[in-house]
Amino acid sequence: MKIIHLILGKANPERMNGVNKVVHALATQQHRAGADVAVWGIAADLSENYPAREFATRLFAARRNPFGLPKELLAALDELSRSAAVVHLHGAFIPVFYTVARQLTALGIPYVLTPHGSYSPAARRKSWLTKLAYTFLFEGYLLRHSARVHCLGASEVTGVEHMSHAVRTSLMPYGFEPPRPVSPMFPAARGRFRVGFCGRLDDNHKGLDCLLAGFAEFARLVPEAELWVIGDGPDRALVADWAAEAPEGSVQLLGSRYGDEKIGLLGQLDVFAHTSHYEGLPTAVLEAVALGIPCVVTEATNLGSYVREFGCGEVMATASPELFTDALHRLYAQWAAPAEAEALALRCRRMVRIAFNWPNLLPAYERMYQDALAA
């Protein structure tokens, strides 16, 4: 059985785009387990400007028409139809995937779809009227003809059920390979209580108003508190305005960081915060927790059940500044007690080691693909 992961982009793990990171990790782990796996990417730039990888990659030039398929991709799909293969589509509300789905259906090639958080109720509320019309015209076809919709969390299952009761879902997380700890390029001064965020600066998605307002209130009572904001995006100016309302010098906007530099920054944090309104499964949280950094997350991250089970942080029902402030105070009290802080760090590492262990999860992916072929 051939497994083809089809994405927009190149599965470059050194980008802020979470989909590219998780597809790279999934394909790598499947290759190591002996699967016949490849990544096919649709991109405007066909240069191989990404790190060396273990799995095969084919790039196809994006067409001007967002629904248009490159002729090279059409030929590749036709060739794929002559063997036992499953295509795994990553992303939702992507026009070219509608055209791909029609072609796959015509060729008799089963496909699995991972929406990466885009079907959660909160995500669909953004531009809801446009998405409703798009679903009626295009996305509904993609759903109805998929062999499985792979959901990363319970919120996605709920979203899929609202969109179509006839769709079969598979609920399972991605695995995660913990990063190796690195010495920071720029060691920070000791004695500060550092809260961090890493991700795209998009308030509608990431709940950045909650992050900044909740931290500002906390910092007014805890003068040694700092907030490191790692990332960039359309709301950077808005974030800078909100940061100015916090105690002077307590918020640092560090911009996008990658690779060892990013891990070095995460390793200096005392708490990692992810205040999102919707997610698939945010890898930034797992990166931090794997380093022993406790977290504050919303239920919408789909990580709340894991954080509670392993006792490695705080879970907020919604992205509320007041709830975030309260959560920071509880984690600050543990940080101030060395024995409690050490036990908390051990529970963090245990969560990633047990709940997101790739060898334990890969058989479930194999069964999902086999079921798709048999459908």
C-alpha positions in Angstrom: 0.0 0.0 0.0 1.3 3.4 -1.0 0.5 6.4 1.3 0.6 9.8 -0.3 0.3 12.9 2.0 -1.0 15.8 -0.2 -0.6 19.3 1.2 -0.3 23.0 0.3 3.4 23.7 0.9 6.4 21.4 1.3 6.1 19.9 4.7 8.9 22.1 5.9 9.3 21.6 9.7 11.2 24.9 10.0 8.1 27.0 9.3 5.5 28.3 11.7 2.8 26.5 9.8 1.7 23.6 12.1 0.3 21.5 9.2 3.7 21.4 7.5 5.4 20.3 10.8 3.0 17.5 11.6 3.0 16.1 8.0 6.8 16.1 8.1 6.7 14.2 11.4 4.0 11.7 10.4 5.7 10.9 7.1 9.1 10.5 8.8 7.7 8.1 11.4 5.8 6.1 8.8 9.0 5.8 6.6 11.0 4.6 9.6 8.3 2.0 10.3 8.7 0.6 6.8 5.7 2.2 5.1 5.8 3.2 1.4 5.1 6.9 2.0 5.7 10.1 0.1 4.7 13.7 0.5 3.2 15.6 -2.5 3.2 19.4 -2.2 1.4 22.0 -4.2 3.5 25.2 -4.1 4.1 28.4 -5.9 7.9 28.0 -5.5 9.3 24.6 -6.5 12.7 25.0 -5.1 13.8 22.4 -2.5 14.4 25.0 0.2 13.9 22.7 3.2 16.1 20.5 5.3 17.1 17.0 4.2 14.4 14.4 4.8 14.0 10.6 4.9 10.8 10.3 2.8 10.2 11.0 -0.9 8.8 14.4 -1.9 7.2 15.6 -5.2 6.3 19.2 -5.7 3.7 20.5 -8.2 3.3 24.1 -9.4 0.2 25.8 -8.0 -2.2 27.1 -10.7 -3.5 30.7 -10.9 -7.1 29.3 -10.7 -7.4 28.1 -7.0 -9.4 25.1 -8.2 -7.0 24.2 -11.0 -4.8 21.1 -10.9 -1.3 21.1 -12.4 -1.2 18.7 -15.4 1.8 17.0 -13.7 -0.4 16.2 -10.7 -3.2 14.9 -12.9 -0.7 12.5 -14.5 0.7 11.5 -11.1 -2.7 10.6 -9.8 -3.5 8.6 -13.0 -0.3 6.6 -12.4 -1.2 6.2 -8.7 -4.5 4.6 -9.6 -2.7 1.5 -11.0 -1.6 0.5 -7.5 -3.1 0.1 -4.1 -2.8 3.6 -2.7 -4.4 5.9 -0.2 -4.2 9.7 -0.4 -4.2 11.7 2.8 -5.3 15.3 2.3 -4.2 17.8 4.9 -6.3 21.0 5.4 -9.9 22.1 4.8 -11.7 24.8 2.7 -8.9 24.5 0.1 -10.3 24.9 -3.4 -7.8 22.7 -5.1 -8.6 19.9 -2.8 -12.2 19.9 -4.1 -10.8 19.3 -7.6 -8.4 16.6 -6.3 -11.3 14.8 -4.5 -13.3 14.7 -7.7 -10.3 13.3 -9.6 -9.5 10.7 -6.8 -13.2 9.6 -6.8 -13.2 9.2 -10.6 -10.0 7.2 -10.5 -11.2 5.0 -7.6 -8.4 6.1 -5.2 -9.6 6.3 -1.6 -8.7 9.4 0.4 -8.5 10.4 4.1 -9.0 14.0 5.1 -7.5 15.7 8.2 -9.0 19.2 8.6 -6.4 20.3 11.2 -8.9 22.2 13.3 -10.8 23.9 10.5 -14.0 22.0 11.1 -14.3 22.8 14.8 -17.4 24.9 15.6 -15.3 28.0 16.6 -13.2 27.9 13.4 -16.4 27.7 11.3 -17.9 30.7 12.9 -15.2 32.9 11.2 -16.7 34.0 7.9 -19.5 31.5 8.6 -21.8 32.6 5.8 -19.0 32.2 3.2 -18.1 28.8 4.6 -21.7 27.7 4.7 -22.0 28.5 1.0 -18.6 26.9 0.2 -19.6 23.8 2.0 -22.8 23.5 0.1 -21.0 24.0 -3.3 -17.7 22.3 -2.7 -16.6 21.1 0.8 -19.6 18.9 1.2 -18.5 16.8 -1.8 -15.0 16.4 -0.2 -16.6 15.2 3.1 -19.1 12.8 1.5 -16.6 11.0 -0.7 -13.8 10.7 1.9 -13.1 7.2 3.2 -12.4 8.8 6.7 -12.2 12.2 8.2 -9.3 12.1 10.7 -10.0 14.2 13.7 -7.3 15.3 16.1 -9.7 16.2 18.9 -13.2 16.0 20.2 -14.1 19.5 18.9 -13.4 18.4 15.3 -15.7 15.3 15.7 -18.5 17.7 16.9 -17.8 20.0 13.9 -17.9 17.1 11.4 -21.1 15.8 12.8 -22.7 19.2 12.4 -21.6 19.3 8.8 -22.6 15.8 7.8 -24.0 12.9 9.9 -23.0 10.4 7.2 -19.2 11.0 7.4 -17.1 8.4 9.1 -14.5 9.8 11.5 -11.3 8.5 13.1 -10.3 10.2 16.3 -6.6 10.0 17.2 -3.8 12.5 17.9 -0.5 12.9 16.1 2.5 11.5 17.9 5.4 13.8 18.9 9.1 13.3 18.9 10.5 15.4 21.7 13.2 17.9 20.7 16.6 17.6 22.1 17.3 20.2 24.7 19.8 22.9 23.5 21.8 25.6 25.2 20.1 28.9 24.5 21.9 31.3 22.1 21.0 34.2 24.4 20.7 33.0 28.0 18.2 35.3 29.9 18.7 36.7 33.4 17.7 34.3 36.2 15.1 35.0 38.8 12.3 36.0 36.4 9.0 34.1 36.0 8.7 33.7 32.3 5.5 33.0 30.4 5.8 32.2 26.7 3.7 31.9 23.6 4.8 30.6 20.2 2.7 30.8 17.1 1.0 32.9 14.5 0.0 36.4 15.6 -3.7 36.0 14.6 -6.0 37.1 17.4 -9.2 35.5 16.0 -7.4 32.2 16.0 -5.0 32.4 18.9 -6.9 34.4 21.5 -4.1 36.9 21.8 -6.3 39.5 23.6 -6.7 37.0 26.4 -3.0 36.3 26.4 -1.9 39.9 26.7 -4.7 41.2 29.0 -4.5 38.2 31.3 -0.7 38.5 31.6 -0.8 42.3 32.1 -3.1 41.9 35.1 -0.9 39.1 36.5 2.3 41.2 36.0 0.8 44.1 37.9 0.9 41.8 41.0 4.0 39.8 40.2 6.8 42.3 39.2 9.2 39.5 38.2 6.9 38.2 35.5 7.8 38.4 31.8 5.9 37.4 28.7 7.9 36.2 25.6 5.8 36.3 22.4 7.5 34.2 19.7 6.1 34.5 16.2 4.7 36.9 13.6 1.5 37.5 11.7 -1.2 39.9 10.7 -2.0 41.1 14.2 1.6 42.0 15.2 0.8 45.7 15.5 -2.3 45.0 17.6 -0.2 42.7 19.9 2.3 45.5 20.3 -0.4 47.9 21.3 -1.7 45.5 23.9 1.8 44.8 25.1 2.2 48.6 25.8 -0.6 48.3 28.4 1.3 45.8 30.5 3.9 46.9 33.0 6.9 48.5 31.2 9.4 46.0 29.9 7.4 42.9 30.9 6.5 41.9 27.4 9.0 41.0 24.7 8.0 40.5 21.1 10.7 38.2 19.7 9.4 37.6 16.2 9.6 34.3 14.4 12.3 31.9 15.6 13.1 28.4 14.2 15.1 25.3 15.0 17.5 25.3 17.9 17.0 29.0 18.5 13.3 28.5 19.1 13.9 25.4 21.3 16.5 27.4 23.3 14.0 30.1 24.0 11.2 27.6 24.9 13.6 25.9 27.3 14.0 29.1 29.4 10.2 29.5 30.0 8.5 28.6 33.3 5.0 28.4 31.7 3.8 28.0 28.1 0.5 29.6 27.2 -1.8 28.7 24.3 -5.1 30.6 24.5 -6.6 29.6 21.2 -10.2 29.7 20.2 -9.8 26.7 18.0 -7.0 24.2 17.0 -6.3 20.8 15.6 -3.5 19.7 17.9 -0.9 22.6 18.5 2.6 21.2 18.2 4.0 24.3 20.0 2.4 23.2 23.3 3.9 19.7 22.9 7.4 21.2 22.1 7.3 23.1 25.4 5.7 20.4 27.5 8.3 17.9 26.2 11.0 20.2 27.7 9.3 20.0 31.1 7.5 23.4 30.8 4.0 23.3 32.2 1.2 24.9 30.1 -2.0 26.8 30.2 -4.3 25.8 27.4 -8.0 26.3 26.4 -10.3 23.4 25.9 -10.3 24.4 22.2 -6.7 23.2 21.8 -7.9 19.6 22.2 -5.2 19.1 24.7 -7.2 19.7 27.9 -7.9 16.1 28.6 -4.2 15.2 28.4 -3.2 18.1 30.6 -5.7 17.1 33.3 -4.9 13.4 33.1 -1.1 13.9 33.6 -1.4 17.0 35.8 1.0 19.1 33.8 -0.7 22.5 33.8 -4.0 24.4 33.7 -7.0 24.2 31.4 -9.3 27.1 30.7 -12.9 26.5 29.5 -12.6 29.5 27.2 -10.0 32.1 26.3 -10.8 34.4 29.2 -8.3 37.0 30.6 -9.6 36.4 34.1 -9.2 32.7 33.9 -5.7 33.1 32.4 -4.6 35.4 35.3 -5.9 32.9 37.9 -4.1 30.0 36.1 -0.8 31.9 36.1 -1.1 32.6 39.8 -1.6 28.9 40.6 1.4 27.9 38.4 3.5 30.8 39.9 2.9 29.3 43.4 4.2 25.9 42.2 7.2 27.6 40.5 8.0 29.2 43.8 8.2 25.8 45.5 11.2 23.9 43.9 10.0 20.4 44.8 6.6 21.1 43.3 8.1 22.7 40.2 10.4 19.6 39.7 7.5 17.2 40.0 5.5 19.3 37.6 8.3 19.1 35.0 8.5 15.4 35.3 4.7 15.0 34.7 5.0 17.2 31.6 7.7 15.0 30.1 5.7 11.9 31.0 2.6 13.2 29.2 4.5 13.5 25.9 6.4 10.3 26.3 3.2 8.2 26.9 0.2 9.9 25.2 2.0 11.0 22.1 4.4 8.1 21.5 4.7 7.5 17.7 5.3 3.7 17.9 2.1 3.3 19.9 0.0 5.4 17.5 1.2 4.3 14.1 -0.8 1.0 14.1 -4.0 3.0 14.4 -3.0 5.1 11.3 -2.3 1.8 9.4 -5.7 0.5 10.3 -7.3 3.8 9.1 -5.6 3.5 5.7 -6.5 -0.2 5.4 -10.1 0.5 6.2 -10.1 3.3 3.6 -8.8 0.8 1.0 -11.4 -1.8 1.9 -14.3 0.7 1.9 
